Amino acid sequence: MAFKNYYDILGLTHSATQEEVKSAYRKLSMKFHPDKNNGDDFLAEMFKNINEANEILSNPTKRKEYDDTLKSFEDIGNNSNGNSNYNPNNYPESTAIIDVLKSINEYFRLEKIANQKYIAKTNAGYIPKPRHFTFAKVLLSILVLLFLWVFVRPRYSSVTNITTNNSATWTTTQAATLYSEPNVNSTPLTTVSEGTTLTALKETNYFIQVEIYGRDSIQFQGYIRKKQIKHSE
């Protein structure tokens, strides 16, 4: 089993305090938590190693034993990398140790890759996702268009004849404008005072076509809004 440098795993120096160990563990355990790695095997292994490092370094007794072992590995590594007095025959286990050191280097190389993957994944979460049409959006658009059609459509429609029962006398309930067309934007013909008697001819959704008589003949023929007149009983 490869020897692991728990200080490097937590990003700490050998002189790190217990509070620094605790703080580093908290940050890394959140960063590499299984809920965030989407099943990535290497990130899961990282999380396992982080917990293992915290278990050793947060316990003073275990940390002392680990530090002694780590120092032995470092001394052997230093001798094998530059000490002219180093003789492999004096260390029959040196080949295995060197293999361990290589494994440690490989571990941290892979850790660097894992960090890069994590950063890329985190940054990808901030990339705006393309917006597509959804059923809810289409339905909302239809409702908005329907609303506009109901409330903004022209205030008149096709003219139909007044039924026989309604073609009697009508009376204005308030002062009203007589229009040339069933449209408030059409030409005003005259203003009719409250209580004026009218004869209804045709109607639309919002207007009634009426005739206003003088003493001898029709004076005006035009449209009055329905809400301004009532049918005389």
C-alpha positions in Angstrom: 0.0 0.0 0.0 1.5 3.4 -1.0 2.5 5.8 1.7 0.5 9.0 1.7 1.6 12.4 2.7 -1.4 13.6 4.7 -0.1 17.1 5.0 0.0 17.5 1.2 -3.4 16.0 0.9 -4.8 18.7 3.2 -2.6 21.4 1.7 -0.7 22.0 5.0 2.8 22.3 6.2 4.3 19.9 8.8 4.0 22.7 11.5 0.2 23.2 11.0 -1.8 23.7 14.1 -4.8 21.5 15.1 -7.1 24.4 14.2 -5.5 24.6 10.7 -6.0 20.9 10.3 -9.6 21.2 11.2 -10.2 24.2 8.9 -8.5 22.5 5.9 -10.4 19.3 6.4 -13.7 21.2 6.6 -13.1 23.0 3.3 -11.8 20.0 1.4 -14.5 17.6 2.7 -17.2 20.1 1.4 -15.3 20.5 -1.9 -14.9 16.8 -2.6 -18.1 15.5 -1.0 -19.7 12.6 -2.9 -22.8 14.6 -3.5 -20.8 16.9 -5.7 -18.6 14.4 -7.7 -21.3 12.8 -9.8 -19.9 9.3 -9.3 -16.3 10.3 -10.3 -14.2 7.5 -8.9 -11.1 9.6 -8.5 -12.9 12.4 -6.7 -14.5 9.7 -4.4 -10.9 8.4 -3.6 -9.9 12.0 -2.9 -12.7 12.3 -0.4 -11.6 9.1 1.3 -8.0 10.2 1.6 -9.1 13.6 3.0 -11.0 11.8 5.8 -8.1 9.5 6.4 -5.7 12.4 6.6 -7.9 14.2 9.1 -8.3 11.1 11.3 -4.5 10.9 11.6 -3.5 14.5 11.9 -6.3 15.5 14.2 -5.2 12.9 16.8 -2.0 14.0 18.5 -0.8 10.5 19.3 -1.4 9.2 15.7 0.1 12.3 14.3 3.3 11.8 16.3 3.7 8.3 15.0 2.9 9.4 11.5 5.4 12.3 11.6 8.2 9.9 12.7 7.4 7.6 9.8 7.2 10.5 7.3 10.6 11.8 8.5 12.1 8.4 7.8 10.7 8.4 4.2 11.9 11.9 3.6 15.5 11.1 4.9 15.7 8.1 2.6 14.3 10.1 -0.3 16.9 12.9 0.2 19.7 10.4 0.3 18.7 8.7 -2.8 18.3 11.9 -4.7 21.6 13.7 -4.0 23.8 12.2 -1.3 27.0 10.8 -2.7 27.4 8.6 0.4 24.2 6.9 -0.3 24.6 3.2 -1.0 21.5 1.2 -1.9 23.1 -1.9 -0.4 22.9 -0.3 3.0 19.1 0.0 2.5 17.8 -3.3 1.1 14.3 -1.9 1.2 15.3 1.2 -0.8 13.8 0.0 -4.1 10.4 -0.5 -2.5 10.7 2.9 -0.8 11.6 4.6 -4.1 8.6 3.0 -5.6 6.5 4.4 -2.8 7.9 7.9 -3.4 7.0 7.5 -7.1 3.5 6.5 -6.1 3.2 9.6 -3.9 4.3 11.8 -6.8 1.8 10.1 -9.1 -0.9 10.6 -6.5 -0.4 14.3 -6.3 -0.2 14.6 -10.1 -3.6 13.0 -10.2 -4.8 15.2 -7.4 -3.9 18.2 -9.5 -5.9 16.9 -12.4 -8.8 16.3 -10.0 -8.7 19.9 -8.8 -8.7 21.1 -12.4 -11.7 18.9 -13.2 -13.5 20.2 -10.1 -12.8 23.8 -11.0 -14.0 23.2 -14.6 -17.1 21.5 -13.3 -17.9 24.4 -10.9 -17.4 27.0 -13.6 -19.6 25.1 -15.9 -22.4 25.6 -13.4 -22.3 29.3 -14.0 -22.6 29.1 -17.8 -26.2 30.2 -18.8 -28.1 27.3 -20.3 -29.8 27.8 -23.6 -33.4 28.7 -23.4 -35.9 26.6 -25.3 -39.6 26.8 -25.8 -41.5 24.8 -23.2 -45.2 23.9 -23.0 -45.6 26.4 -20.1 -44.1 29.2 -22.1 -46.3 28.5 -25.2 -49.4 28.3 -23.0 -48.5 31.6 -21.3 -48.0 33.2 -24.7 -51.4 32.0 -25.8 -53.1 33.4 -22.7 -51.4 36.8 -23.1 -52.6 37.0 -26.8 -56.1 36.0 -25.7 -56.1 38.6 -23.1 -55.0 41.3 -25.6 -57.6 40.1 -28.1 -60.4 40.4 -25.5 -59.4 43.8 -24.1 -57.8 45.5 -27.1 -60.0 44.3 -29.9 -62.2 47.0 -31.7 -65.2 48.0 -29.6 -67.7 47.0 -32.3 -68.6 44.0 -34.4 -71.0 43.2 -37.2 -74.3 45.1 -37.1 -77.5 43.0 -36.7 -81.1 43.9 -36.7 -82.9 44.7 -33.5 -85.5 42.1 -32.6 -89.1 43.0 -32.9 -89.6 43.1 -29.1 -86.7 45.5 -28.8 -87.5 47.8 -31.7 -89.7 50.0 -29.5 -88.8 53.2 -27.7 -85.5 53.6 -26.0 -84.5 56.3 -23.6 -81.1 57.7 -22.7 -80.1 57.3 -19.1 -77.5 60.0 -19.3 -76.1 62.5 -21.7 -74.6 60.6 -24.6 -72.8 61.1 -27.8 -74.3 59.9 -31.1 -71.6 58.5 -33.4 -71.6 58.0 -37.2 -70.2 54.4 -36.8 -70.3 51.9 -33.9 -66.9 53.1 -32.8 -66.0 55.8 -30.3 -63.3 57.0 -32.6 -65.8 57.7 -35.4 -67.3 61.2 -36.1 -69.5 62.5 -33.3 -72.9 63.6 -34.8 -74.4 65.3 -31.8 -74.8 65.1 -28.0 -78.1 63.6 -26.8 -79.4 64.8 -23.4 -80.6 62.5 -20.7 -84.1 61.3 -21.1 -84.2 61.6 -24.9 -86.6 59.2 -26.6 -85.0 57.1 -29.4 -86.0 54.4 -31.9 -83.6 51.5 -32.1 -82.8 49.9 -35.5 -79.8 47.7 -35.3 -77.2 46.7 -32.7 -73.6 45.5 -32.2 -71.9 44.2 -29.1 -71.6 47.6 -27.6 -73.7 50.0 -29.7 -77.3 50.4 -30.8 -78.2 52.3 -34.0 -80.9 54.7 -33.3 -83.0 57.4 -34.9 -83.8 60.7 -33.3 -86.9 62.4 -34.6 -87.8 66.1 -34.7 -91.2 67.5 -35.1 -91.6 66.6 -38.8 -88.8 64.2 -39.7 -85.7 62.3 -38.6 -83.0 64.6 -37.3 -80.2 62.2 -36.7 -79.4 58.5 -37.2 -76.3 57.1 -35.6 -74.9 54.9 -32.8 -75.1 55.2 -29.1 -73.3 53.0 -26.6 -75.7 50.5 -25.0 -74.8 51.3 -21.5 -76.1 54.9 -22.0 -79.6 53.9 -22.9 -82.4 51.7 -21.7 -85.4 50.0 -23.3 -88.7 51.6 -22.3 -91.3 49.1 -21.0 
